[in-house]
């Protein structure tokens, strides 16, 4: 061999390869053996885990066995019995606004002239409210601001001369007449609307003008008329701000149901001896500022903006407080055709038709103080025309001249007018009587109302455009007594309840009674007119005359 050392290297390499192959063979045989038979260590781990699981299952079973008493039966829990409400066919309740104006200016209705005694004033007020309640009226329009004065505790204007005989003098002993009137009206289920005159600053019967009078305190807003009255200037922005502030103060502080303006805007021409209203300074200021309206349109615009403002501010403060107006009954001569008389549009600068067309009011009470028959100022012709202008379907409750309508038989005429109103406006019936003196001074009128159109109680019509949260259903408990059944009802939101309607079924005949919100119980005889009492039901009525669902129960 050429390279003998190479032979030795090959021999060593062969020996090394043989050794490596032998080791690999043994390793592979051991791995194969491990795959065929699980390792002992793994089997032992699984066995311990299984034992632990068995111990846990045994402990749980033991705990369950201990929790169940031996030889005691399992009692099933009884589900509460839900009483299914009783459903019945209740009669419809009459709905009609029945109001009366109570004037304080010149002591027309209250308090009687020269009556400055607190207790005597309260007695007179209660007599008037009782008269309305007993004869099935349901609202009072109470004058609280006859002429920039107050029959309530006002931070903005002085106490009224008509209340104490002196401008700015408070009642003695002190009381707040408006608080008293509101509370007493609500006790009787009567709505109370505050009646304000927005522009009159001093009435000729209101005593001497003193330093306490708004004539002196707000002289920059007030003008004097030739008949001795003083008038706020409607065009003056300060006038509008002051009057709106007075309204909003009452709405905020008193639990009233409505705010009411009458027919006095710009004054009647006769108040100033036929001369034009003295507003030259404001008119000239308007013209210099580039105003383009005619003087008449400018005056109407002043009033229009004020009416819209008051309506919106009332609703922003308390949406349930209604805003009502009682303008002069004729908008313009010739509307409707054949009607003659004064024009509020041209003389008072009051575009009452616009306010109705725009829906800036909740109820509209045009003073239709004429009888039905004369065509020149026919009650029915005018009412029909106003209804044709009621585009927003607000309440249209005409003012009736209960005191001195020119008719041979005054009570009969008023009854006819109510009947005609019901025919012409069946969906929202109502009327306001000028004034309560038509009742206090005429027993015949009271008798005609009570035995005629107002023979039964009535709820005030709903105002569906005013939002109200749904009333909850009241609860009712009946307790049987010897000869009667005592009914007691409750409500989860008593402050939301203004009235109740309580029903009783005798035999197959239902009867109902409207009760004020403070009454929550009533006793019913078991037998009436020979018929047994079968069912009692009750429902709640809110401030806007909306009804809750009823609850009814059978008499056992």
Order of alpha helices (4+ residues) and beta strands (2+ residues): alpha-alpha-beta-alpha-beta-alpha-alpha-beta-beta-alpha-beta-beta-alpha-beta-alpha-alpha-beta-alpha-beta-alpha-beta-beta-alpha-beta-alpha-alpha-beta-beta-beta-beta-beta-beta-beta-beta
